[in-house]
Amino acid sequence: MHKKVLSELAVYHGTIDMPHGFEIDRERLTQDIILQNVFKKKDFPFSKAWDMLNTYVLDYSQLRHKLRIKNIKTWGDFYHINQSSPPFKHENLMDLKNSPDLVFLYGVELVKNSTSIRIIFDDNKNKDRVRDIPLNNNEFLMFPASYTYYVSPNKSDGLNFIQTILYEQI
């Protein structure tokens, strides 16, 4: 008996481990998220901190998983006490060619153990399976854009900041 894998839908997660002295300036990313949301800027402001994060993801994905990707769009959100996000699904079934392939979520500034990401997916005939994955400071999740997900309610006394980047496989 032989096995041939036809497709794989993986969830990548972990910590952004930058070399000492080259840590991502999460305070700068927090400021950029506030600027984008408060002043309703359309595009997320480019910064050295964002570039370091994006470069890490691009390089690490290529080197570790042979996954060649390029960023399409980015934005940041912050969540108040008990606030959650609406359900998101970034795949556009009417325009699959121009839809992103992967969603990347990065914990910019989060109170420890205060939130998680709920991913809803289908596993063959098992529909609407659910996986809750905690998200903390400097941690990330990357998963297919075809999955529906949302940020669970913020269980802390402070704001939680999450950076989102949509990627396309090349």
C-alpha positions in Angstrom: 0.0 0.0 0.0 1.4 3.4 -1.0 0.3 6.9 0.1 0.4 10.0 -2.1 -0.4 13.3 -0.5 -2.6 15.3 -2.9 -2.8 18.5 -0.9 -1.8 19.8 2.5 -3.4 22.7 4.3 -1.0 23.6 7.1 -1.1 26.1 9.9 2.3 27.6 10.7 2.9 29.1 14.1 5.7 30.0 16.4 7.8 32.9 17.7 9.7 35.5 15.6 13.3 34.7 16.7 15.4 37.6 15.5 19.1 37.8 16.2 20.2 39.7 19.4 20.4 43.4 18.6 18.0 43.1 15.6 14.7 42.6 17.5 11.5 43.9 15.9 10.5 47.3 17.3 7.0 46.2 18.4 6.4 49.7 20.0 6.8 51.2 16.5 4.4 48.7 15.0 1.9 49.6 17.8 2.2 53.3 16.9 1.7 52.5 13.2 -1.5 50.5 14.0 -2.9 53.4 16.0 -2.0 55.9 13.3 -3.6 53.7 10.6 -6.8 53.2 12.6 -7.3 56.5 14.3 -6.5 58.6 11.2 -8.1 56.2 8.8 -5.1 56.0 6.5 -5.8 53.6 3.6 -2.3 52.0 3.5 -0.3 50.8 6.5 2.7 53.1 6.9 6.0 51.6 5.9 8.5 51.3 8.7 11.8 49.6 9.4 10.0 47.4 12.0 7.4 46.3 9.5 10.0 45.6 6.9 12.0 43.5 9.4 8.9 41.4 10.2 8.0 40.9 6.6 11.5 40.0 5.5 11.7 37.5 8.3 8.5 35.8 7.2 9.5 35.8 3.5 13.0 34.4 4.2 12.0 31.9 6.9 9.1 30.5 4.8 11.5 30.0 1.9 14.3 28.5 3.9 12.4 26.3 6.3 9.4 25.2 4.3 10.3 25.9 0.6 7.3 28.2 0.5 7.9 31.2 -1.8 5.5 34.0 -1.0 5.1 37.8 -1.5 3.0 40.2 0.5 -0.2 41.6 -1.0 -1.7 43.7 1.7 -1.1 44.6 5.4 -2.9 46.3 8.2 -3.1 46.3 12.0 -6.0 46.1 14.4 -6.4 46.8 18.1 -9.0 45.2 20.4 -10.5 46.8 23.5 -11.6 44.9 26.6 -14.0 42.1 25.7 -13.8 43.1 22.0 -13.5 40.4 19.3 -13.3 40.6 15.5 -16.0 39.7 13.1 -15.3 36.5 11.1 -12.8 37.0 8.3 -12.3 35.0 5.1 -9.9 36.6 2.7 -10.4 34.2 -0.2 -12.7 35.6 -2.9 -14.5 32.7 -4.6 -15.5 35.0 -7.5 -11.8 36.0 -8.1 -9.5 33.2 -7.0 -6.7 34.3 -9.2 -6.3 37.6 -7.3 -7.2 36.2 -3.9 -4.4 35.8 -1.3 -3.2 32.4 -0.5 -2.1 32.8 3.2 -3.0 34.9 6.2 -0.3 35.9 8.6 -1.2 37.2 12.1 1.5 38.6 14.4 1.0 39.4 18.1 2.5 42.9 18.3 1.4 43.9 21.8 -0.9 41.5 23.7 -1.5 40.9 27.3 -0.4 37.3 28.0 -3.0 34.7 27.5 -5.7 37.3 26.8 -6.8 36.2 23.3 -6.7 33.4 20.8 -7.4 32.9 17.1 -10.3 30.7 16.2 -9.8 29.0 12.9 -12.8 27.3 11.2 -12.0 24.8 8.5 -13.3 21.7 6.6 -11.5 18.4 6.8 -12.9 16.4 4.0 -16.5 15.5 5.0 -16.0 16.9 8.5 -17.3 20.4 8.0 -16.8 23.4 10.3 -14.0 22.0 12.4 -12.7 24.5 14.9 -9.2 25.1 16.3 -8.4 27.7 18.9 -4.7 28.8 18.9 -3.5 31.3 21.6 -1.6 34.4 20.3 0.8 36.2 22.5 3.6 38.9 22.1 6.0 38.2 19.3 4.1 35.0 18.2 2.6 34.4 14.8 0.1 32.2 13.0 0.0 31.7 9.2 -2.7 29.7 7.5 -4.6 29.4 4.2 -6.8 32.3 3.3 -9.6 29.9 2.5 -10.1 29.4 6.3 -12.6 31.5 8.2 -11.1 32.9 11.4 -11.7 35.5 14.1 -10.0 37.0 17.1 -11.6 35.9 20.3 -12.7 38.5 22.9 -9.9 40.3 24.7 -9.9 39.0 28.2 -7.5 41.6 29.6 -7.7 45.1 31.0 -5.6 46.6 28.1 -5.5 46.9 24.4 -4.3 44.0 22.2 -2.5 44.9 18.9 -2.4 42.4 16.0 -0.7 42.9 12.6 -2.2 41.1 9.6 -0.3 40.4 6.4 -1.9 38.7 3.4 0.5 36.7 1.2 0.4 35.2 -2.3 2.4 32.0 -3.2 4.7 32.5 -6.2 
